[in-house]
Amino acid sequence: MDFTSFHPLAPALEPYIDYYYIQRYQSQRTQLRYQCFPHLNNSLSLFSRAGFHFDEVGSHVQYSASDKPLSLLTVIRKAPLWVHHTGPLHKVAVVFKPVGLAAFTEQPVGLLAPNFVAAVDPFGGALDALQAKVFSVSDPKQLTSLLDDFFLALLNPKPQHLLESLYNAVVDLDAPQPLHLIAEQHNISRRHMHRLFLQHFACSPETYRQIARFRYALHMATKPEEKQTLTQLAYATRHTDQSHWNKQCRKWTGCNPKKLLATGTSLGVQDTFWRLDFGM
């Protein structure tokens, strides 16, 4: 499998888009299966000629020469997700920063994908023109230029001062504050803050903070320059102890940190971390 990630080059997009990536898998017969884990970012995945369905096993994308291009929006998940690909795979994905998607669409994330994954064009049909071009470009620089031009044309940032301030306060792991106090400091009720998070982040503030801590711990654990024990990492990432981290890791991944790090794979140069499984 080929996986390449790269950043937007347009400075105007940096506050909203974290990175792009290309994923290719050429086999006609082999099924690629991978497990991905809860993240604070939202992603838009573009597939050339594919069908999609979702069931209790996970998300299924199957190549078919007769199908049209497919776009999938995936927002915050509260559990690990298995993704199944059958046949050759050509995927181009856009990973938005937590409040980034709102700069390109009028609808909040929670309404665009109420079940965390949806076959949808969040831009009201504008993706058709992009998908007609994007799969014929293989060079990352040319693809970056094409994607940048598309999103620059859609860019319509709206003031999000309250939402951004709430986000920064909730994910602040260095000086965490009780959620009711964060609401009071922003002159809103705890219930209103809860509604805002459901609408714009597709989960509660409590869940959002837990996922932020999990992703921070995973980031620290996968940094090659970091050589800490699991116990040291637990304390460094604001868990009460290693038992607390073990419990949180099982909640978000289904296994303990040691097994997760032994079976997972870091892809690209950003923070994509999946458990890969190639089957016939």
Secondary structure, 3 states (H helix, E strand, C coil): CEEEEECCCCHHHCCCEEEEEEEEECCCCCEEEEEECCCCCEEEEEECCEEEEEECCEEEEEECCCCCCEEEEECCCCCCEEEEEECCEEEEEEEECCCCHHHCCCCCHHHHCCCCEEECCCCCCCHHHHHHHHCCCCCHHHHHHHHHHHHHHHCCCCCCHHHHHHHHHHCCCCCCCCHHHHHHHCCCCHHHHHHHHHHHHCCCHHHHHHHHHHHHHHHHHHCCCCCCCHHHHHHHCCCCCHHHHHHHHHHHHCCCHHHHHHHCEEECCCCEEEEEEEEC
